[in-house]
Each structure stands twice: as structure tokens, then as C-alpha cells.
Amino acid sequence: MKKLLAALIISALSSALFAAAPIATYTPDKQSGISIVQPADGICETVTLDGKKAVKVKAGTNPVSNYIYFRMSDEVRAEAKGKTYLIVEFYEERVAQVRVQYSAPGNPYADGGGFVSVGSKKFSRILLELPDDDFTGAQNDGGDFRFEFAMPVAALEVYKEKPDSGYTDNKDRLKDFLSSKGAAKPEGMYYTFGNDCPESVAPLYKALGVTSVESYVTWETVERAAEGKWDWSAWDRQVKILRDNDLKWVPFIILGPAYSVPDWFRKGPEHVSCYCLDHNEDGLIESLWNPNLRPRVERFLKAFAEHYKDDMDVIESLLFGIEGNFGEAIYPVLGGGWTFSIPGEHHTHPGFWCGDKYAEADFPRFLRDKYGVVQSLNRAWKTDYAKFEDIKLPRGQEEINNLRYNSDTMRPWLDFSEWYIGSMTELADYWLSTARKIFPKTEMYLCTGGHEPVEHGSDFGAQCKAAAKYKAGVRITNEASDYATNFYLTRHVASAGKFYGAYFGFEPAGPEDERGIVARIYNAAASGANQLHDYNNNITNAERTMDIQRDHIKYLKKSEPVVNVAVWYPSANMRVKGSRSLSALHYAVTKLRDYTDFDEIDDNMIADGALDKYKILVIVEGNIMEDATCDRIVKWMSRGGTLISYDGGDLVNTEYKNTPEMKIFGSWRQSNTVGKGKAVRVAGYGKMAAEIAKVLTANNMTVIDLKPDDVYVTEIEPGRFLILSRSEFDEDVIVTYNGETRNIHAPAMEITEYKF
């Protein structure tokens, strides 16, 4: 017994003797081997909280201070290099996700995870691990690591060996907070957070109802060093974190944008840049006409599939980034910021990126396939080319404008637009068809974005049709905080997705405010979306935003909306008139949405039979109409359809002739009867709404709201209604369903669900 007691005493003394000791310490009053630095984005001040001094970022600085930076002494840097542990004592001032960024080899701002402050108004001590640090003072003002969205820091201890005490386990610290908030979960819909998920916040994501986390799995991140030197370790760590926390993964597989391409490929003979017609200048984003690119795409997809063949159960869906600045299925548009961090600055703007030799050769090939013989093209274009190879792409803004604003015929510009946009759709088709062979059972989405000017090269209807061929979906990344604008930006995808059978999801283009959290939940549910994506910053950086999300996530349900009104999406008109038509459509769609719900159908959807789903087609913008579209509308009217048009100019075809006007409205212009249907022009949205109500009532269809009150109503299934109020006052919404009319109370600034 004495020997056992002696052994225990010796063991305890040994543990105390060899317990990890800090190699550097910091408090506001005393520093040893580590100190604060204060660059322009990290101005700090000392405060006293609970009787203890702490340093915090200073409010009201210009530029805004978001960071607390720490710099080590040279001696501590040398000892700490390789792997470092930090114990941080911080004041839980508010609910927020605090990030750590540290100097790693080749990256001065590597992601070091972080922790969640639960807003307890108390001091807590937590442990952080920096796995592969390379402290060289590479951050601003010689900093070695920094805290983003930092809480007040009272003490910091730096260790070379992992300490076994002196801190609270992060999961234990979050346990009470999460249990007090209750569970939150969407119904039948995927809810994705981007980007990546550190171990420290995974429990919080789970408690917020997140089903999956998105990661930017670029080609560059896994084959950076050299061809054939694959390194999946960063994503292996992410998969383990997600698996351990019962979360799924959405890898955003990206190859095309400049930041997604390894430097060795960009410097090699296979690289071909997008070439700007507007300025006759190269960019760095890969040309989609580059014949060397597609074998690389297939190789990348196969390498991913091989590496993660035993982890497919963790993957919720795949997202594909095929082109553009960020990965959307569009040409270069914005860029800058972090997209320059890997490849360096490069030429980028909305324009026409098809000046490379492969694109130049493809344009006459497209025209030959379309017209067969050059004489047919000359008749359509009113030109006299001897052969297709004589037709060149426009160079410079003057030539582009001359093509676009041809006073004889719109056909040359529309053909150029069809080729430019169709080339992007064809690339999307290639990605989806290739991926479906490699991943036969996995849900997958094409990433797209923007608002469909010709310069973007996107046709959301065509992209949805391509996705449907391979039982895939489309994720559109263009939402913000205003519901009506979000509706305008996403409804074409939603309408085409439902019609062709492609599932779809929505993503914001950046930050959203508190109203935006609610608006985006409503838009996804009211559109029949399959997935809603959000950036974690929009939700987790404040207790208020998390509470709003949790209060409304119960409405995030997969639905099958009942929509009986269609609005014409005037593709040719927008391609010819550009921003004028796009702005007018934006205004008109957001205005009409306050009266009633509707889908948007383009010319190709009409050609494929989409009009058969509706009794009403509304024209709110556009007077340029292809003859083929006109003929299909007239045939639909003859079977009983009603066309309601906002009062505007005569409808004309691509030859500037008023043939569509005469076929649809006849010589009366204001109204016309065609077979069992009719066409009517109205002045003002109120009169348009009244005409819509007449047709819906005559056909015993649901009549919703039909008044401008900042209250939006959707029939998410027969007899079940979802209402979003953006009015500052409580409103009563009038809904007639199955012959019965009811007043539904809609509280100000809220979502309401109502069932007849």
C-alpha cells in the first residue's frame, strides 16, 4: 500500500514537473515574448470588464478595425515554428464566430479555425491549435496571427506542447447555449453554409439546422505543387470534421477561373486565356474554347471521385464551377479582391471574351451548322459574304455596337448572341454529362449567376434544360436582401427548373441584412427550391441574426407551388436592347409581384410547350418578338389562352416589321379575339391585376391578393399559402380558393402560413 501511494505521488509530481509551460504570455499589463501590433485594420483599446483589463478592437476607426493582431519575438518564433497551441482568455461580449488567421508556409493569412462566443458576458478560456505555422511576421505590421470579429482578449498563452488543463472544452462550453436555443431544422430542403467549417463551430452549424457545408475545392488546392502531385489533405480534414459532427459536404469543384488553375498549368503550353474583344487584351481566366481544358476537367473529376470513393456518404451534393471570375457559368464580369490573390491582377469586366484563335474559328463553324449554305445567311443578315470563313468577330466597341444596332436587321447580333451564350450552355452540358458518368447517383448542381445580359453569356432556361438531361440542378448565386429583387433574379431559374425537371437552389452574392435572412427563406420555400445556401457570416456573427434565422427556419420547407400566371421573359428584346430592357424588366417584375405570384417563361420554354401550363400570359416589358414565338402564342390563344400586355409600343419582329402586333392584337391594337382566347392591352398595373383576376375567376383558379400592399402571397400547395409581409403595418390579405374568399391576417414584417 505504501509502495502504491509512493508511486502515485511520484506520478503526480512528474506530471506537474513536465506539464506544458507557455513559451510566451500576454496581458494588457504584462507581455513576455508576444505583443499586440496595431495596423490600420487592427486599432485596439484597453477596457476593464468584470474587474479585469482586456484589449478590444476600437469602434469608429477609418478603415474599420476588425482584427486584433499579435506579433511574437524572434526567439519565440523560432521555438514555435511547426505547430503551436494558444490558450485565449476572452470576454464573451456577444454571440459571434471568432476566426483565427495565422502565418503558414506560403500563406500569411491561413485559416486557423476559431471559436464561438456565446454572449455569456463572462470570461472564458479556450484552446486553439495552429497546425503548420511559419511565423515570419508576414501579416500587417509584422503580425504573426490575428483574431477576426474578436472578443475582448484579457490573456494569451503560447505553447509548443499541448497543455492538458487551464481551458474549457469548446463543445462543453457550447452545450448549454445550444440546448437553451432548441433545435432548428428545415423540412425536405437542404440548407448549406459556406465556406468550410472549423471544428469549433460545427456544433453551432448543426444547431442552426445546417445540413451541409460548402468548400471551394479548386484544382489549384489539390495539385498546386506540380502535375501529378495531388494533395487532398486540406479537404480530408474538412471531411473528418463534418463526419464527426453529422454534417454533410458540398464540394464546389472549380476549374476555369484564374484562381482555380495551378500556376504550372497557367505557365505551360496548354493554357489559353479568355481574350477581350472590347479592348483586344488577354485576361487570365481560361477560355472555354480551349481544347486542352476539357481533358483536364475530366481528369480532375476522376481524381476527386477516386480519392473520395469511400466518403461519398458524406457528400450531400456536388457543385460545379466551370468559368468566370468565381466559378459561375458566366464569362468574366467582376473579379478583384481575393480572386487576384493566386494568379495576380488581370484584365476583367463585363464584355465579350471570345477573341482567342479557337473562339474565332468556332463562330463561322456555328453559322455553317445553322444556315448550311452562306447564301441562306446572306438573306437573313442582308449581307454578301462569299464564304463563312470571311465572317469575323467584331473587334473594339465601335464594331460591337455596329453589329448590335444594325438598322436593317437584328439577326446578325442575335446570331452572335446565340453563339456566345450557347457556347457557355454547351460547356455546362459537357461538365454535367461528364460528371454524371463519373458520379452516377450523386446530386449535382451547375453554379450560375448574374442577371442574363448577353455579356454574361448565361441563359438560365437553357442551363436548367441541360441540367435536367442529367437529372441535375442549378444553383444561382445572385440574391441580396430585398425579396422583390431576389424574386426577379431567381424566378427564371425556378420556372425553368420546374418545367424541365431540374432541381434548383439559391445563394446570396454577398452579405444580407436581417430582412434578407427572412426574405431568402421565404423565396426558397415559395419557389419550390431544393436547397438554400448562405454564408455563415450572414447568420453567425450576431445573436440577433441567429435568433431571426431560428425563428423562421420552420418555414424552410420543400414545396410544389401552384402558379397559374406566366410572364413572358423577352429574350430577344433583352439581347438587342441590353441594360435598358433588363432595367425595365426588373422594375416591372418587382412591381407586378406585389399584386400576384407568377412564373417567367422564355422563348425556348414556349417552344418546348411551357405555355400549356397556364391560362394567362402577361407581357410587362419588351416589344421585339421572334416570329416563331409569336406563332406559338397565337396558337395557344386560339385554344383559350389570354394574353395581357402592359400598354407599350407595337410588337415587332427581328426585321422591324409589326407582324407579331397584327397577329396578336390585330388592327384594333388594344384588344383582339383569337379563337377561344384573347389579347388585351391595359394601362397600369392595377388594371392588369383586374384582368388577371377575371381570367382566374372564370377558370375557378385561386385569386391571391392582387393589390399593392408590400405583402407577397404564394400558394405553396393546393389550399396552403405562405405570406411574406414587407409592410410596416398589419394587413389583411384577400384570397379566394375553391370558390371561397377569406381575409388572412398578415402581421407586419413577418412570414405567415395559412391553410384553407
Order of alpha helices (4+ residues) and beta strands (2+ residues): alpha-beta-beta-beta-beta-beta-beta-alpha-beta-beta-beta-beta-beta-beta-alpha-beta-alpha-beta-alpha-alpha-beta-alpha-beta-beta-alpha-beta-alpha-alpha-alpha-alpha-beta-alpha-beta-alpha-beta-alpha-beta-alpha-alpha-beta-alpha-alpha-beta-alpha-beta-alpha-beta-alpha-beta-beta-alpha-beta-beta-beta-beta-beta-beta
